[in-house]
Amino acid sequence: MEKLIEDFPDLFSECQYIECLDGWFLLLHDLCQGVEKEKSKFKFTQIKEKFGRLRIYSINSNALIDFLIDNVEEKSSWICEVCGEEGRIIEKNFWLKCRCPEHELS
């Protein structure tokens, strides 16, 4: 996820942390491109996995950016957080994770 910060430093200047696996990188990269087109004062404050999905927190958002974030959070529920392939939310050791069949056991 360091690549996101390198590619979009202005969007991450207020970000406390990014805690998710690389399988969701493309979702987040596409989101950053969409947000950047808005030319707003938007900033990410936190990005993490919660209950098997992305959770994105921010400041200075607007209706379009909120729509883009909601869309990415929803898509993350069927994208494997490990590899980015199609996945599903499963229970693993009492935690919810979004995994493809290959990564369900890892």
N, C-alpha and C positions, 0 to 999 in steps of 0.2 A: 504494500500500500504506500510505500515511500514514493513510488513513481507518481501517484496522484498528487502528492504534496509538491513534488518537483514540477509537474506539468501545470498545476493550478495553485500556485503559492498564495495568491490573494484570497481564494476561497477558504483556505485552511489556516489563515493567520490567527484565528481565535479558537481553533480546534484543540481540545484538551487531549483527545486520543481517538485512534481508530482501532477497534478491536473486532476484527472479523477476518475470515480466511480469504485466500486469494481467488477462490472460485467466484466471488462476487465482484472482482476487480472491473470487469467490463461493464457491469450494471452501473457501478459508481463512476467510471470514466465517462460513460454516455450521459449520466446525470450531470456531471461537472460541465461537459460541453454545452448541454442545454441551459444550465444555470448561467454560465458565462455569457451566453448570447443576450441575456436579460439586462446586462449592464447596470445591475443594482448593487447595493451595499451588502448583499447577502454574504453570510459567513457560516460555515459548518462549525458547530461547537462540540459535537460528539457523534461518532458513528460506531455502532456495535451490533452484535447479534443478540437477540432476545427472543426466546420461545421459537427458535428455528428460523427467524426472519431478521432482515436488516431493520434496525431502528436508527433513524437519522434525526438529529437535533440541530437546530440552527437559530440564527437571529437575522433580522431584516429580510424576512421572506415576503412573498406576495402570492396571489392566488395561483398564478401559473406555476411558480416554483413549488408551491404546496402540492399541486396536481402532479408535477414530475416526481416529487419525493414519494407521494402515495403510490404512484405507479411502480417505482423501483422497489419499494418495500413489499408490495404485492408480488411482483415478479420473483423476488428473492425466495418466496415460499415454494417455488418449484424449480429453482436452480441450485444444483449442488454447491454448497459453500466451499468444498474442497477443490473441485476441478472445473466447475462452470457448466457441466453437462446437465441434462434434465434430471431432476430429483424430486423428492417428496419429503414432507416432514415426518420424522420418525421419533420414537422415544428411545433414548440410548442412555443407560445408566441414570435414569430419572431426569434426564435433560432432553429437551426437544431440539433436534438438529435437522437440517435439510440436507439430504444425501441422495446420491445416485445409487443404484444397486452395487456398483463396484466399491463404494466407500461406506456402505451401511455398517460394515463390521469394523471399520478403522476408527 
